Amino acid sequence: MTPLPTSSTPSWWQRLRPPALAIDARERLRVVAGALLGVALAALLAPWWPPAPGLPWLMAPLGASAVLVFALPASPLAQPWPVLAGNAVSALVGWACASWLPWPALAAAVAVGGAMAAMLALRCLHPPGGAVALLAVLLPAHQASYALDPVLLDSLVLVLAGWAWNSATGRPYPHAPQAAPAPTRAWDFSDSDLDTALAHYNQIVDLPRDDLRGLLADAEQQAVSRRLRAIRCQDVMTAQPLRARTFTTLEQALRVLAEAQVKALPVVDADEHVVGIVTRADLRGPADPATTTVAQVMSRQVRVASAERPLADLLPLFSHEGHHHLPVIGADRRLVGILTQTDVITALARL
């Protein structure tokens, strides 16, 4: 017998390994406590509506419904209509199969398949419904009242408990679909784009469309942020920028600005350390441009950035604080470049 390739073994085991749940301890406690309270409430109220002889006083698939209602309250499979109609319709399908099909194995198979077909047709797909239909076949008593008591009544109590508990703990239930925000970028996807993608996927997605849209948009934003954090000033800055010396006259500085079509010049000392910055407005004052130096009119409170600084850290300076240009310094604090709004926009456009 030929052994499996060693390289395939980790991949095979990786498929069997369950992924970690992305929820914290507080959410775990909320889910467990909600399911406990929901099922306990149904169990305490069940004696008030005793079922017909031969039927259980509490339906076992209620536990599976509780998992959906309290752990996945936004899921399309956990909404009130799927819970109530899915369980009740499945119970009727199971009763019909048990009553009309003489072979138990055939009745069990048709009950589950028929329940799924009915739930899909009525838009009330609820996984525990398959167990409800199968249980109807396995019960010693085959009665149509099984769909009402205990199935529908237990489901109703669970839905009401889910509504109260989820709402009280910050999980809106039933889930109300949110309108899609207007696209703000050329590559933002719309609801029609999402519908087309889901049609291509052609499988049931256990997540409401608005939550799926929000999850995908958030993942996209996280990816952009991650890529943005990897970009350094030195990657997008204009290297070896034009500069003015402290002794440069206003006339000379204006000529450089006009020829290079730039709006500002960093001012450096003899050691190439940034000591200020001048703009066109600074140079066009009442002073004599032929004799006045930039050191006399420059802004000395100049903000600089290191070449290794992540670009993401500097975005607020350009978007909220009104900066248009930022001198960039190296490890020896000497001028190595300048970062402009154009540089930033170009970098963002490449993400």
N, C-alpha and C positions, 0 to 999 in steps of 0.2 A: 504494500500500500504506500503510495507516494505521500510523504508528509506535506502539510501545508507550508508555503513559503514563510520564513520567519518574519518578513516585513509585513505580511498581511495580518499577523496575529494582533498587534496593538490596535490596528484599525477595526478589527472585528470586535475586540473587547470594548473599544471606545464607543461603538454603537450601543452596546448593552449598558454602559454606565450612565445612570440618570444625571442630567445636568442639575446644578444647584438652583434652588428656588431663590429668586431675587426679591425676597421679602425679609423684613427684620423681625425680631422677637415680638415686638408689639403687635404686628400684623398677624403673626402666627397665633398669639393669644386671642386676638379679636375673632379670628376665624373659628378657633376651637370653642371658645365660649359661646359664640353665636349658634353654632351647630348643636351644642349641648342644650342650650336654652330652648331652641326651636323644637327639637325632638322631645324634650321633656314636656313642653307645653302640649304638644300633640298627644303624648302618652297620658297626661293628666286629664285632658278633655275627652279622650276616647270613650271612657265609661259612660259619658252622657249620651252617646249615640251608639248603643250596642249593635253590632252587625247581626245579620241573619245567622242561624246555626250553621256551623261548619266553616265560617269565614273568620279570618284572623281579626283580632281587635285593633291591631296596628299593622299597617303594611310594611314589610321589610324594606322594599326599595325606597322608603322615605329617607333612609340614611344616605343613600346616594344623591337624592334630591337636595338634602341638606348640604352636602359637600359643594354642590354647584351654587346654591342660593347664598351661602355664607362665605365661601372661598372665592367664588367667581361671580360676584353680583352684577358685573357689567356684561357678562357673557350673554349672547343671544339665546343660549340654551338654558339659561337660568331665569329668564324673565317670567312674569306671572302667567302669561298665556301658554308658553311651552310647559310650565310646571303643571298647571291645572288641566289644560286640554290634552297635553301629551300623555299624562298619566291616565286620565279618564278614558280617552279614546283607546289607548293601548289595553286598558282593562276590558273594554267592550270587545275588542278584536280577540283577545285571549279567551274570553267567555264564549264567543261565537265558535272559535276553532275547537275548543274543548267540547262544545255541545254537538257540533255537526260532523266532526271528523272522528272516525272510529279508532284510528291508530294513534296512541299517545305520542310516539316519536314524530309522526307527521304533523300532528296538531301543535306540538311544541315549536317545530321549525316554522310552520306557516304562521303561527301566532307572532313570533318575533319579526319575521319578514313582513307580515301584514301590518303590524304595528308601525314599523319604520315607514312603510309606504304611506300609511294613513297620516302619520305625523308630518312627513315631507309634503304631502298634498295640502294639509291644513296649516302649514307654516308653524308647527308647534313641536319641532324636533327636540326631544328631551331624552338623553341617554337612559335614565332609569325607567323610561317607558318600556324598553325591551324587557327589563326584569319584571315589570308589572304584568305584561302580557304572558310571559313564561310562567309566572306564579299562578296566574288564573287557570292555566292548564294543569298545573301540578296539585292544586288544591283538591281536597276530596269532594267539596261541594262546588258545583258549577252554577253560579247564579248571576244574573245580570245586575243585581243590586250591589255586587262587589265593586262596580265602577263608581257608585255613589258612596257607599260605606263599606270599607274604610277609605278607599282610594281618594275620591274627590274631597271628602271632608278633611282627611289628614293633610292633603296637599294645600287646601285653603288655609288651615292653621299655620302650616309652615311658611306660606307666602306672606301672611300677615305678620308673623314673627320676623321674617326676613326684612320686610319693609320697615318695621319698627327698629330692629337692631342695626341694620346697615345704615339707615338714615341717622340714627343716634351716634354712630361711630364714624361718621364722615364718608360713607360709601353710598351715594345716591342709589336708591332702588325703589321702583323700577328705573332702569337706565333711560335717561332722556337724551336722544341724539342731539349733538351740538352742530350748529351750522358751520360749514367750512369757511375759514378765513379767506379773504381775497388774496390771490397770489401777489407777492411783492417782488419776485424775481423771475427772470425768464425761464428758469428751470424748475420752478415750483410746480407741483402736480395738483390737478383739480380733482373733484369728485369723479368726473367722467374718466380721467386717467386711472384712478384707483379702481373704478368699476371694470374697466377694460383689463387691467392687470389681474383682478380677481376672476374674471371670466376665463382668462388664459390659465390661471392656476387650477380652476375647475375642481376645487375641493372645498368642503365646509370649513370655514375659519371660525374658531371659537373666540371671536373678539368682535365687538360692534365696530361698524365702519368708522365712526368718528374717533373712537379710541385707537383703532389701527392707523388712521391718518395721523393722529397726534403722536403715536409712537414712532412712526416712520419719519415724521418731521423732526422729532426730538433726536432721533438717531442721526439724521442728516446734520443737524446743528452740532451734535457732539463730534461728528467727523470733521466738520469745518473748523471747530474750535481746536481739535487735535492737530489738524494740519497747520492751522494758524500758529499754534504754540511752537511748532517746529521751525517756523520762519524767523530768522534773526535780522536785525537791522542791516547787518553787513550783506545779507542776501539780496536786499531790494534797494538799498541806498544808492545815491549817485556818488561814486567814488571820486577822489581827487577833485573836490569841488573848487569853484572859483572862490577867492577869499580876498579880503582887504587887510592891509597892515595898519597898525595904529597911526602911522605917519602918512597913509594914503589920503590925498585930498578928496573933497567932495566931488570935484570936477572929474577926477580920475575914476572914482567909484561909480559915478553916474554913467560914464562912458562904458565901463565894463558891464553894467546892468543893461544898458541899451543894446550893446553888441551881442550879448549872450541871451537876451530876452529872459532874464531871471528877475525875481522880485526882491531878493534879499541876498546879502553877503555876510558870512561870518567874519568876524574881525579877530585876528590872531596876533600874538606877540612874537618876539624873535625866536622863541622856542616852539612855535606852532601851537601854543595853548590858546584855547578860545577865551577871549576876554570880553566879547560883546557881539552884537549883530546890528546891521543897518539895513533899512528898507528904503524904497524910493521916497516914501513920505519923510523919513529922517533927513534925507539928502537935499530936499527941496525947501528948506527953511530960509529965513532971512539972512543967514550967514553968507559970507563971501565964499563961493565954491572953489575959488582958485587958491585961497590961503588957509581955509579951515580944514582941519583933518577929521577923519571919521571918528577918531578917539574922542573928539569934543561933542559929537552928536549921537553916538551909538547908544543902544540900550545895553546897559551893563548887566541887568538881570536877565541873562539868557539861559534858557533851559537846554541841556544837552542829554544825549543818550549814548550808552556804550554800544560798541559794535556787536557785542554778544547779547544784547537785550532782546527778548522775544518781541516781535512786532505786536502781538496781542496786547502787551502791557501799555503800548503807546496809543492804541486806537482812541481811548477817551480824550487824549490831548488834542487830536484832530477833529473828533466828532462833537465834543462838548465844550472844550476850553478855547477853541478858536485858533489853534496853532496852524500855520501854513507851511512851516519849514522848521526843521530841528537838526542842529549840528550833531554829528556823530563822532565820538572820540574813541581811540584805541586804548589798549592796556596802559600805554604810557601817557594817556590823557591828551595826546596830540590829535588835531583834527584829521580825520581820515575820510569823511564823507558828509553828505547832508541828506536828510530824509524829508521829502516834500509830500504834499497831498497827492500829487500825481503818482509818486512812487507807491504810496499806500493803496490807492485805487487800482493801480495796475496789478499789485500783488493780490488783492482781494478778487479781482476778475479772473485770476488764474486758478483759484481754488475750485 
